[in-house]
Amino acid sequence: MARTPQDEPGVTAWAALLRAHAAVVPKLGRAVAAAGLQISWYDVLLVLNAAPERRLRMSDLGAAAVLSREQISRVVSELERAGLVERVPNPDDKRSSYATITAAGRQRLRAAAPSYLSAIEDHFARHLTATEVAALTRALGKVVAAEE
């Protein structure tokens, strides 16, 4: 009997990753929505808050966040209108700008963080042993390192 693509271990693992993502991310989105944030907003604010000087060039933000380049531009514009991020011209390169998290953005991020972290625990981490978490972290880290 011929093997189908679904019989390949890599395809099976990929499908499981996609199903887990589809099952968990909406729950994380609902958790941060209680603090008035969309999940895409939370991701961008989280990346900016962790960056040196709490700012990144737009191109670097696009590489660090889990959104496409087009989505980054749209989300930063939305965050800017909400007063949670501001764009600052890059003094060294007039063609680029920085996205900087504002004090209000940091406050909203802090307000949403407990719900976000709790949702990760409730809907993802509690289903895995410490050994599985370590193996998953290593395995996915290898993929990211090879593909970025």
C-alpha positions as CSV (number, residue, x, y, z in Angstrom):
1,M,0.0,0.0,0.0
2,A,1.4,3.4,-0.9
3,R,2.3,5.9,1.8
4,T,0.5,9.2,1.9
5,P,2.0,12.5,3.0
6,Q,0.0,12.1,6.2
7,D,1.9,9.0,7.0
8,E,5.2,10.9,7.2
9,P,6.3,11.6,10.9
10,G,7.3,15.2,10.0
11,V,3.9,15.9,8.5
12,T,2.2,14.4,11.5
13,A,4.2,16.5,13.9
14,W,3.5,19.6,11.8
15,A,-0.2,18.9,11.8
16,A,-0.2,18.4,15.6
17,L,1.6,21.7,16.0
18,L,-0.9,23.5,13.9
19,R,-3.8,21.9,15.7
20,A,-2.4,22.8,19.1
21,H,-1.8,26.4,17.9
22,A,-5.4,26.6,16.6
23,A,-6.8,25.2,19.9
24,V,-4.7,27.4,22.3
25,V,-4.2,30.8,20.6
26,P,-7.9,31.8,20.6
27,K,-8.0,31.1,24.4
28,L,-4.9,33.3,24.9
29,G,-6.7,35.9,22.8
30,R,-9.7,35.8,25.1
31,A,-7.4,36.1,28.1
32,V,-5.8,39.3,27.0
33,A,-9.1,40.7,25.6
34,A,-10.2,41.1,29.2
35,A,-7.4,43.7,29.5
36,G,-8.5,45.4,26.3
37,L,-5.8,44.0,24.1
38,Q,-5.9,41.9,21.0
39,I,-3.4,39.0,20.9
40,S,-1.5,40.6,18.1
41,W,-1.2,43.8,20.2
42,Y,0.0,41.9,23.2
43,D,2.7,40.2,21.1
44,V,4.0,43.5,19.7
45,L,3.9,45.2,23.1
46,L,5.7,42.2,24.7
47,V,8.5,42.3,22.1
48,L,8.9,46.1,22.4
49,N,8.9,46.0,26.2
50,A,11.8,43.4,26.2
51,A,13.8,45.3,23.6
52,P,16.8,47.6,24.5
53,E,15.5,51.0,25.4
54,R,12.0,49.5,24.8
55,R,12.1,50.3,21.1
56,L,12.9,48.5,17.8
57,R,13.3,49.5,14.2
58,M,10.2,48.5,12.4
59,S,12.1,45.9,10.4
60,D,13.6,44.4,13.6
61,L,10.1,44.4,15.2
62,G,8.8,42.5,12.2
63,A,11.6,39.8,12.6
64,A,11.0,39.5,16.4
65,A,7.2,39.4,16.5
66,V,5.1,36.5,15.3
67,L,3.3,38.5,12.7
68,S,4.0,39.1,9.0
69,R,5.6,42.4,7.8
70,E,2.2,43.7,6.6
71,Q,0.5,42.8,9.9
72,I,3.3,44.5,11.9
73,S,2.7,47.8,10.1
74,R,-1.1,47.6,10.6
75,V,-0.8,46.6,14.3
76,V,1.8,49.3,15.1
77,S,-0.6,51.8,13.5
78,E,-3.5,50.6,15.6
79,L,-1.3,50.7,18.8
80,E,-0.2,54.2,17.9
81,R,-3.8,55.4,17.5
82,A,-4.5,53.8,20.9
83,G,-1.6,55.6,22.5
84,L,0.3,52.4,23.4
85,V,3.1,52.8,20.9
86,E,4.7,55.7,19.2
87,R,6.9,55.8,16.0
88,V,10.1,57.8,16.4
89,P,12.3,58.8,13.5
90,N,15.6,57.0,13.4
91,P,18.2,59.8,13.7
92,D,20.9,57.6,12.0
93,D,18.7,56.6,9.1
94,K,16.0,58.9,7.9
95,R,14.3,56.1,5.9
96,S,13.5,54.1,9.0
97,S,11.7,54.7,12.3
98,Y,11.5,53.1,15.7
99,A,8.4,51.7,17.3
100,T,8.6,52.6,21.0
101,I,6.2,51.3,23.7
102,T,4.7,54.2,25.7
103,A,4.0,54.3,29.4
104,A,0.4,53.5,28.7
105,G,1.5,50.6,26.6
106,R,3.6,49.2,29.4
107,Q,0.7,49.7,31.8
108,R,-1.7,47.7,29.6
109,L,0.9,45.0,29.0
110,R,1.4,44.6,32.8
111,A,-2.4,44.5,33.3
112,A,-2.8,41.7,30.7
113,A,0.3,39.7,31.7
114,P,-1.2,37.7,34.6
115,S,-4.2,36.5,32.5
116,Y,-1.9,35.7,29.5
117,L,0.5,33.7,31.7
118,S,-2.3,31.9,33.4
119,A,-3.9,31.0,30.1
120,I,-0.6,29.5,28.8
121,E,-0.5,27.4,32.0
122,D,-4.1,26.4,31.8
123,H,-4.4,25.6,28.1
124,F,-0.9,24.5,27.2
125,A,1.8,23.9,29.8
126,R,-0.4,21.8,32.3
127,H,-0.9,19.2,29.6
128,L,2.9,18.5,29.3
129,T,5.5,17.1,31.7
130,A,8.7,19.0,32.4
131,T,10.6,16.6,30.1
132,E,8.1,17.2,27.3
133,V,8.4,20.9,27.7
134,A,12.2,20.7,27.5
135,A,12.0,18.4,24.4
136,L,9.5,20.7,22.7
137,T,11.6,23.8,23.5
138,R,14.7,22.1,22.1
139,A,13.0,20.7,19.0
140,L,11.2,24.0,18.0
141,G,14.3,26.0,18.8
142,K,16.2,23.9,16.3
143,V,13.7,24.6,13.6
144,V,13.7,28.4,14.4
145,A,17.5,28.5,14.4
146,A,17.7,26.7,11.0
147,E,15.0,28.7,9.3
148,E,15.7,32.3,10.5
